[in-house]
Amino acid sequence: MADASPPSASSTSSASSSGATFQYSQSSLPGRVLISAVLGDGKDGASFIGQTVTVGGWVRSGRLQEKDTTAFLALTDGTCHETLQVIVREDVFDVKKLVPTGTSVAVRGTVVESPAAGQVVELHGVEVLFLGECDATSYVLSKKAHSLEYLRSISHLRMRTMLVRSGCFLARFFHRSCPCFAIPPFRSSVTPVHALPSPLLL
């Protein structure tokens, strides 16, 4: 687990709409680890128990519990299919701003054993390092499942959904990506001209 280098002064984030100023930007977070690194350790995260780490990503789903004093976030950063449950209490941050689907957030906390079924670990947040608020009334994705027809109309966001990130769809994207990556080097090896802009007047 490699720590990120400390951010420069130019990388500190500006004040959010709520008036809170965050010390770090979303791209420079000391101690950040990818969710795939936590959940892909071969033990579903058990080797990280007791460690203090920083994770960042988007809220796939969120809910308030314990009389709206605690936020339970299913966080994804796009590096794996699974989500990491992050728990933040109201004495740490305004939890109501964290739960809308699509909210981008970076949280520093301690990895602990989860008492919930279906997951081995969860993150107990002690500090919110970055928040990009999302208006749940206008955001095009929601907790519910979306049809393929609807996802085709928002193709730039479809990779954030569980349906498209499932095995069969991910395999299709992978097989399409391989030739797209391999063809340009092959063309460059047989001709110095990679592509001709069209129309071309000679």
Disulfide bonds with the S-S distance in Angstrom:
none
